[in-house]
Amino acid sequence: MIDINFGSLFTIELLHSYYKDQLCPDFNISISNETVKALGGHQMVVRQYDNQLFAGIHCAGNVNPLKPFTTIDEGMQLTFFMELNNPLFFNFTNLSNTAPGKVYYFTNRNNNVSNGKTFLSTKIPGYNAANTYKPGDLTVNGSGTVYRAISGSNSVTSFDLSHADHWMVVDQNQYLSENDALQWLPSISAFQLGTPQSLINVVVLGYDTAMTAYTKALITETLTFSNPVPSFTLDLGTLQPGKYSLTVNGNQQWIYVNDELNSKKTFAVVDIFNETSPASCNLLDGSGALIDPAPKYSICFLSRATIWKYILASKKSGDINDTANLYHFNNPASIITSLKPIPLSNSALSLKLTLNNHDYSPIACADPQRLASITRGADTYPCSEIFLNF
């Protein structure tokens, strides 16, 4: 009898605060061509079930600790593509719709541990009074609690995190943001310069596993032209698929290189590495055995917060109140708006409308299908319009 035993190598979970159960069902996860080869060579299997991706590997015997039948090399890279299947996703998610040519990038190299989870997104930066914040921007305090900006601020008019009129407490999870977005470039492209130039310096830095930072010089070249040119051919064909730092004539940007994206509508790329450092990249223990329990990685999305705007069909003045007393409105009015942004959720709030001395409850809550904008002072907010037939 052949003894075939598979052990758990790692799991990736997708979470979203919009959903009552927090489980995000909005993505299909596929596997890169190089990863297909790696899976076959290491007798690994990868399967998606609902909001989770499970990776298992054939192990020798069935005695704990389990060891892979085929050795997993240091530096092994597994790449997955997240394809969005919900057209309303950006309406209820605290992200700007990614610009053409950009993808979000997640990896266990980020070593982002908080609230008992290991996140694949980059760490949310700590609060800095010198920074400019717009409504929806995220920051963290010294103890790791995440805050969402609900009004704009800058170095001249800054408001620390204690100001409840300017910041909303979220929780201690790490959420992705535009800091996770990279510019996708094919291996050979026409790179557009801001202004025509005749001397072009190109520097590409890759990840240095010893330094756990993008400090390894991979491409350093100078191109000269007899006359200034508006663009040039950028050849990145020597690079393996992945994230890099690209600097052209002193202008640095983060890029992702992978020609497979030519034929895909990819929302995000996930790279899982087996490396000894940082600890978040350990897929095996020091003896080469599987870690028990296996690493569980999280990608967490934050629900968009909008101004809720209720429009009464009767045009009579009414009052809307939150029975939980968390959110407040500009009562009384025939067009009633929330005083602060309210996070969207598929779990309804318990709101009550009082009109002509009659109470109506529950009433409809904001729907992500209808999203407008509203301006208050110097800030522009997404706005959810709700029509009530009263």
C-alpha positions in Angstrom: 0.0 0.0 0.0 1.3 3.5 -0.9 1.1 5.9 2.0 0.3 9.4 0.6 0.0 12.0 3.3 -0.4 15.8 2.7 0.4 18.4 5.3 -0.8 22.0 5.4 1.9 24.5 4.1 0.0 27.8 4.5 -3.4 29.4 4.1 -4.4 32.8 2.7 -7.7 34.3 3.9 -9.5 37.3 2.4 -11.5 39.4 4.9 -13.7 42.5 4.4 -15.3 44.6 7.1 -18.3 45.3 4.8 -19.6 41.8 5.3 -21.4 40.7 8.5 -19.2 37.6 8.7 -16.1 39.5 7.6 -15.5 36.8 4.9 -14.7 38.3 1.5 -16.2 36.3 -1.5 -15.2 38.8 -4.2 -12.2 37.2 -5.8 -11.1 34.2 -7.8 -7.5 33.3 -7.2 -5.4 31.8 -10.0 -1.9 30.5 -10.2 1.0 31.9 -12.3 2.7 29.7 -14.9 6.0 29.5 -12.9 4.0 28.5 -9.8 2.3 25.7 -11.7 5.8 24.2 -12.4 6.8 24.7 -8.7 3.7 23.0 -7.4 4.3 20.0 -9.7 8.0 19.8 -8.8 7.3 19.8 -5.1 4.1 17.7 -5.1 2.0 20.5 -3.8 -1.6 21.2 -4.2 -3.4 24.6 -4.0 -7.2 25.0 -3.8 -9.5 27.9 -3.2 -12.6 27.4 -1.0 -14.8 30.5 -0.6 -12.6 33.3 0.8 -9.5 31.1 1.5 -6.6 29.6 -0.4 -5.2 26.4 1.0 -1.7 25.1 0.1 -0.7 21.5 1.0 2.3 19.4 0.3 3.1 15.7 0.0 4.9 14.6 3.1 7.1 11.6 3.9 5.3 9.3 6.3 2.6 10.3 8.7 4.6 10.9 11.9 4.7 14.4 13.4 6.4 16.6 12.7 5.6 16.2 9.0 8.4 16.8 6.5 7.9 17.5 2.8 8.7 14.5 0.6 10.5 16.9 -1.8 12.8 19.5 -0.2 11.5 23.1 -0.4 14.4 25.3 -1.4 15.3 28.5 0.3 13.8 31.4 -1.7 11.0 29.4 -3.4 8.4 31.8 -4.8 4.8 31.1 -5.3 2.7 33.7 -7.2 -1.0 34.0 -7.3 -3.4 36.4 -9.1 -6.5 37.9 -7.5 -9.2 38.5 -10.1 -12.2 40.7 -9.0 -15.6 39.2 -9.6 -17.8 41.9 -8.0 -18.4 45.1 -10.1 -19.6 47.0 -7.0 -16.4 46.2 -5.0 -14.9 49.7 -5.2 -18.2 51.3 -4.2 -18.1 49.7 -0.7 -14.4 49.4 -0.2 -12.1 52.1 1.2 -9.9 52.3 -1.9 -9.7 54.6 -5.0 -10.4 52.7 -8.2 -6.9 51.6 -9.3 -5.5 53.6 -12.2 -4.8 51.8 -15.5 -1.7 49.8 -15.3 -1.6 49.5 -11.5 -2.0 46.4 -9.4 -2.0 45.8 -5.7 0.8 43.7 -4.4 0.8 41.5 -1.3 3.6 39.4 0.1 4.8 37.7 3.3 8.0 39.7 3.0 6.1 42.6 4.5 6.4 41.0 8.0 3.2 42.7 9.0 1.9 41.2 12.2 -0.9 42.8 14.3 -3.9 41.7 16.3 -2.8 38.1 16.2 -2.7 38.0 12.4 0.0 38.0 9.8 -1.1 40.4 7.0 0.3 40.4 3.5 -0.3 44.1 2.9 2.3 46.8 3.9 2.2 48.3 7.4 -0.1 51.3 7.8 2.2 54.3 8.6 2.0 55.8 12.1 0.4 59.2 12.6 2.6 62.2 11.6 1.2 65.7 12.2 3.4 67.0 9.2 1.5 64.8 6.8 -1.5 65.7 4.7 -4.6 63.5 5.3 -7.7 63.3 3.3 -11.0 61.7 4.3 -10.6 57.9 4.2 -6.8 57.9 4.8 -5.6 55.5 7.4 -3.0 55.8 10.1 -2.1 54.0 13.4 -1.3 55.2 16.9 1.6 53.9 19.1 -0.3 50.8 20.3 -1.4 49.7 16.8 -4.9 50.9 16.7 -6.0 52.0 13.2 -7.7 55.3 12.6 -9.6 56.6 9.6 -9.5 60.3 8.7 -13.0 61.8 8.5 -11.8 65.3 7.7 -8.8 66.7 6.0 -5.7 68.0 7.8 -2.1 69.1 7.0 0.9 70.4 8.7 -0.8 73.8 9.2 -4.1 72.6 10.4 -3.3 69.2 12.1 -5.5 67.4 14.5 -4.1 64.5 16.5 -5.9 61.2 16.9 -7.8 62.3 20.0 -10.0 64.6 17.9 -13.2 62.6 17.3 -14.4 65.1 14.8 -11.4 64.4 12.6 -10.6 60.7 13.2 -12.7 57.6 13.5 -11.3 54.5 15.4 -11.4 51.4 13.3 -9.7 48.4 15.1 -6.2 46.8 15.2 -6.3 44.9 11.9 -4.0 46.0 9.1 -5.9 47.1 6.0 -4.6 47.5 2.5 -4.3 51.0 1.0 -2.9 52.7 -2.0 0.5 52.1 -0.5 0.1 48.5 -1.8 -0.4 49.6 -5.4 2.4 49.2 -7.9 2.8 50.3 -11.5 2.8 47.2 -13.7 5.3 47.1 -16.5 5.9 44.5 -19.1 9.5 43.2 -19.5 10.0 45.6 -22.5 8.0 48.8 -22.7 8.2 52.4 -24.1 8.9 54.5 -21.0 7.4 58.0 -21.2 9.5 60.8 -19.9 7.9 63.9 -18.4 10.0 66.1 -20.8 12.3 65.2 -23.7 15.8 64.3 -22.5 19.0 63.2 -24.1 20.7 61.6 -21.1 18.8 58.9 -19.2 20.0 57.1 -16.1 18.2 53.9 -15.1 18.6 52.1 -11.8 16.6 49.0 -10.8 16.9 47.7 -7.2 15.6 44.2 -6.2 15.0 42.5 -2.9 18.1 41.7 -0.8 17.2 38.7 1.4 20.1 39.4 3.8 19.0 43.0 4.3 15.3 42.2 3.9 15.0 45.4 1.8 15.0 46.5 -1.8 18.7 47.5 -1.9 20.3 45.0 -4.5 21.4 46.8 -7.7 20.2 44.7 -10.6 20.3 47.2 -13.5 22.4 50.3 -13.7 22.7 51.9 -17.1 23.0 55.3 -18.9 21.4 55.9 -22.2 22.5 58.8 -24.4 20.8 60.3 -27.4 22.0 62.8 -29.9 18.7 64.8 -29.5 16.3 64.9 -26.5 13.6 62.1 -26.7 10.2 62.0 -25.1 10.5 58.2 -24.4 12.9 55.3 -24.6 12.8 51.5 -24.6 13.0 50.2 -21.1 14.3 46.6 -21.2 13.6 44.7 -18.0 13.9 41.3 -19.6 16.6 40.1 -17.3 14.3 40.4 -14.2 12.3 37.6 -12.7 8.6 38.4 -12.1 8.3 40.5 -9.0 8.4 43.8 -7.2 11.2 46.3 -7.9 12.3 49.9 -7.3 12.8 51.7 -10.6 14.6 55.1 -10.7 14.8 57.1 -14.0 16.7 60.3 -13.8 16.2 60.6 -10.1 12.5 59.8 -10.1 11.8 56.7 -8.1 8.7 54.5 -8.3 7.7 51.0 -7.3 6.9 48.6 -10.1 5.7 45.1 -10.7 7.2 43.1 -13.6 5.4 40.1 -15.0 4.4 39.5 -18.6 1.6 37.2 -17.6 -0.5 40.2 -16.7 -0.7 41.1 -20.5 -3.6 38.7 -20.8 -5.2 39.0 -17.4 -7.5 41.5 -15.6 -5.6 41.3 -12.3 -6.7 43.2 -9.2 -3.7 42.0 -7.1 -0.7 39.8 -7.1 0.3 37.7 -4.1 3.8 36.4 -3.6 4.6 33.9 -0.9 8.2 33.2 -0.3 10.0 30.5 1.7 12.8 32.3 3.4 14.5 32.3 6.8 14.0 36.0 7.4 11.8 37.7 8.2 9.8 35.2 10.4 6.7 35.8 8.3 8.4 34.0 5.4 9.1 30.8 7.4 7.1 28.0 5.8 9.2 25.4 7.6 10.8 25.1 11.0 14.5 24.9 11.6 14.6 21.1 11.0 12.8 21.4 7.6 9.5 20.2 9.0 6.1 21.8 8.5 5.1 24.4 11.0 2.1 23.3 13.2 -0.2 25.2 12.9 0.7 26.2 9.4 1.2 29.9 8.6 -2.1 31.7 8.0 -1.9 34.9 6.0 -4.6 37.6 5.9 -5.6 40.2 3.4 -8.0 42.6 5.0 -10.3 45.2 3.2 -11.9 48.1 5.0 -15.4 49.2 4.2 -15.9 52.6 2.6 -17.4 55.3 4.9 -19.9 57.6 3.3 -22.1 60.5 4.2 -25.7 59.1 4.3 -28.2 61.4 2.7 -31.9 60.6 3.3 -34.4 62.3 1.0 -38.1 62.3 2.2 -40.6 62.1 -0.6 -43.1 64.2 1.4 -40.6 67.0 1.7 -41.7 67.4 5.3 -39.2 67.7 8.1 -38.4 64.5 10.0 -35.9 63.1 12.4 -33.6 60.1 11.9 -32.0 58.5 14.9 -29.7 55.6 15.4 -31.1 53.5 18.2 -27.5 52.4 19.1 -26.6 56.2 19.4 -23.4 55.7 17.3 -24.3 58.0 14.4 -26.1 61.3 14.3 -28.0 63.3 11.7 -28.8 67.0 11.0 -32.4 66.7 12.3 -35.0 67.9 11.6 -35.0 68.3 7.8 -36.6 66.9 4.7 -33.2 66.1 3.3 -31.3 64.5 6.3 -27.6 63.9 6.2 -25.3 62.1 8.7 -23.0 64.5 10.6 -20.1 62.1 10.0 -19.2 59.4 7.5 -20.8 56.0 8.3 -19.1 52.7 7.2 -21.1 50.8 4.7 -22.1 47.3 5.7 -24.4 44.5 4.5 -25.6 44.3 8.1 -28.2 47.0 8.5 -28.1 49.6 11.2 -31.2 50.0 13.4 -32.4 53.5 12.3 -35.7 55.2 13.2 -37.5 57.9 11.2 -39.9 60.2 13.2 -42.3 62.0 10.9 -45.6 63.7 11.8 -45.4 62.2 15.3 -45.1 58.7 13.9 -42.1 56.4 14.2 -41.0 54.2 11.3 -38.5 51.5 12.0 -36.5 50.0 10.5 -35.8 52.2 7.5 -33.5 51.5 4.5 -29.8 51.8 5.0 -27.2 53.0 2.5 -26.8 50.8 -0.6 -23.4 50.6 -2.4 -25.2 50.6 -5.8 -25.9 54.3 -5.5 -22.8 56.5 -4.8 -22.5 60.2 -5.3 -20.3 62.9 -3.7 -20.9 65.8 -1.3 -18.7 68.7 -0.3 -18.3 70.0 3.2 -15.9 72.9 3.7 -12.6 71.9 1.9 -13.4 68.2 1.9 -15.2 66.0 -0.6 -16.9 62.8 0.6 -18.5 59.9 -1.1 -22.2 60.2 -0.4 -24.9 57.5 -0.2 -28.4 58.8 -1.2 -31.4 56.9 0.2 -34.9 57.9 -0.9 -37.7 57.3 1.6 -41.3 57.2 0.4 -42.7 59.0 3.5 
